[in-house]
Amino acid sequence: MPFRLPSQTLSLLALLLSSIPCNACGDDRPGVIVFIADDVSWNDYGCYGNHAALTPNIDWLAERGMRFDNAYLTASSCSPSRSSIITGRYPHNNGKAAELHQPIAGHLPWFPELLHKAGYYTALSGKNHMAVGPAPDGSKARRPTAFELIDAGREEGNSGGHANWVRITRERPQDRPFFFWFASYDAHRAWDADKQWNVDRYGPMHRPEDVIVPPFLVDDADTRSDLASYYNEVTRFDYYIGQVLNELREQDALENTLIFVLADNGRPFPRAKTRIHDSGMKTALVTHWPKGIRSRGLPASALTSVIDIAPTILEAADVAIPESFQGTSLLPVFSDPQATVRNYAFSEHNWHDYEAHGRGVRGDGLLLIRNSRPCLAWQGPADSVRSPSHRSLQQARDGRLLSTAQADVFLSPRPLVELYDLQQDPHQLHNLAGTPELADRQKHLQSVLDQWIADTKDSVPEEISHDGFDRETGEALKGTDYRRTTPGEDRQAVLTNAPGPR
């Protein structure tokens, strides 16, 4: 007669087995890494067509993963953009974080804290620029742990934020899935890669004669030198991504690691960073996950917002997506690069050194921009205004030598409404607003933008933040109390989870 355990014993064994952590039984959830560059435009990588920029590791990821060709930021401004990515919410729905250097409302969850709660080892290395502020009722909020490890990622000879990425990857707990937010300071001004360049690591420095000068900059020696230094920063960022990839290969972990490569905003040059146009708001978005991306090596045409990254990661990790998230998962695109996850992508231009309030919506192959401060130029942030490239534009302006594209940097007043065909006009130089042939499509996008503003409780407060820097020199205005009401604050936008049209 075969031996059988008593039913009480079997029940006890089942209870004990169910209490064992899942990683002890074999945790197949993916590792996740977000590589985020600082101030890099979408078309400054080789895989996006810039053959002057040396980015072999990002190009390798794109060839064997998925390159998103229509991915957009919610803000072309450092901390609002990062805060938006980490909460899966639009900037004005994050409270004060709608503006540069301001904290996220304390009641809102960050997706890394949800991963940590689910058993992930979480680390942030490099640029942080995100903080927890008060809750909407003014009380001091204490959020659950988002990152077990936080460091600035710097060492002697490397201030780019990526000095510890490989060590953190190597020394991670092997019995837990991991999430890393690896954020470089490259390519933020002032350039330090030139002074810290290592030919054996990064290869030859970029030559000014090889760079691609966009039509809204002056093609002179100073601008080309400025762009070459910027390219060097992009290449250094790429190198350390490659070092992390090598470590994952050594650990046999690359197959089941979901990787995102993107930037927080466009390059720190005139008519890029802070702009709603593609040069400021479009981002490279490269993903790699051999175990989870079926259509590897094919570009994705799906319209994408960076607020879609948080729900994508949580769904991949089998973690519940909170109601506060306004984005939608990209996992359907991983199976079918022609899949549609949204019809519209929305962007904001709020205070970043200078008073501004603009909104943009992309859809139907068009970009519609609405400007609530048309009397003010969109010349770019203060660090761009202080750059050699901007000085070249100023000299050309003073000599009455600017092209139409270059003059747009100083244009004031600006149009109340701008409309561009994204395919036919990739630099958005020809405003089609008001043209009869696009009247119906313009009207439709205007109604979509109105609906998004209403649903998400966006606003143009009576008094928004003023200039904090001189518009001609880029120098700080001393003793200026420039902070005022942030967009959506007067309508309590921080309390709504409505995503608006998708």
Secondary structure, 3 states (H helix, E strand, C coil): CCCCCCHHHHHHHHHHHHHCCHHHHCCCCCEEEEEEECCCCCCCCHHHCCCCCCCHHHHHHHHHCEEECCEECCECCHHHHHHHHHHCCCHHHHHHHHCCCCCECCCCCCHHHHHHHCCCEEEEEECCCCCECCCCCCCCCCCCCCCCEEECCCECCECCCCCCHHHHHHHCCCCCCEEEEEECCCCCCCCCCCCCCCHHHHCCCCCHHHCCCCCCCCCCHHHHHHHHHHHHHHHHHHHHHHHHHHHHHHCCCHHHEEEEEEECCCCCCCCCCCCCCHHHHECCEEEECCCCCCCCCCCECCCEEHHHHHHHHHHHCCCCCCCCCCCCCCHHHHHCCCCCCCCCEEEEECCCCCCCCEEEEEECCEEEEEECCCCCCCCCCHHHHCCHHHHHHHHHHHCCCCCHHHHCCCCCCCCCEEEEECCCCCCCCCCCCCCHHHHHHHHHHHHHHHHHHHHHCCCCCCCCCCCCECCCCCCECCCCCCCCCCCCHHHCHHHCCCCCCC
